[in-house]
């Protein structure tokens, strides 16, 4: 079930020979080639230190690669959800979500409808006046997702957004994310170190090998399969988990031998 990185038409995002070396001498990425298709849920999977987050930041333009290039088809709008919610503690939920619109010169009154719709989409209607200190970890992450969605991005970049959450909250947010993604039609590039999460969410998984970070395998997951509890408990999910786990172990064993 390996991908050729193709699909209908040109990819939305292409990375060719992307490398990243830090001033310390650490080589985070080496000759990464990736194609991300319009409308897919694409996951970067691997252990800590394999360059997953660095790829995401290079795609977003938050850091520059040391070599290679990133090509876009058109100029799609971006939303970014970080591993930590990074909410302003002195601002209430409404103002935290309004922030990216405010930075674009949109007044609070003009943003009102969009902010409330974004909060409704993540199940936080009625929490507009709450402050981050009053929210649970899962609710803070919902605010962070709403903030990323308020500008209606065509591409949503997510850097291990659920890693710090308990399993019950994580599973619920996985389901909510898939519902949101269907509603807005965004392309999602998602970073995780969880095999189970990657198989549940993704239409395609890129398995990364560490030291230095590079692509080890790409595995397709049926995008038409309904993601629900039956999917989690079914044989197809179990088979894909075994396949992805084997690919991840092979990537890590190969890194030890390199």
Secondary structure as UniProt FT lines:
FT   STRAND          13..21
FT   TURN            23..24
FT   STRAND          27..36
FT   TURN            38..39
FT   STRAND          41..45
FT   TURN            48..49
FT   HELIX           52..60
FT   STRAND          67..72
FT   STRAND          78..81
FT   TURN            89..90
FT   HELIX           93..103
FT   TURN            104..105
FT   HELIX           108..121
FT   TURN            122..123
FT   TURN            125..126
FT   TURN            128..129
FT   HELIX           132..134
FT   HELIX           137..149
FT   TURN            150..151
FT   STRAND          155..159
FT   TURN            161..164
FT   HELIX           167..184
FT   STRAND          187..192
FT   HELIX           195..201
FT   STRAND          204..209
FT   TURN            210..212
FT   STRAND          213..220
FT   TURN            223..224
FT   HELIX           229..233
FT   HELIX           235..257
//
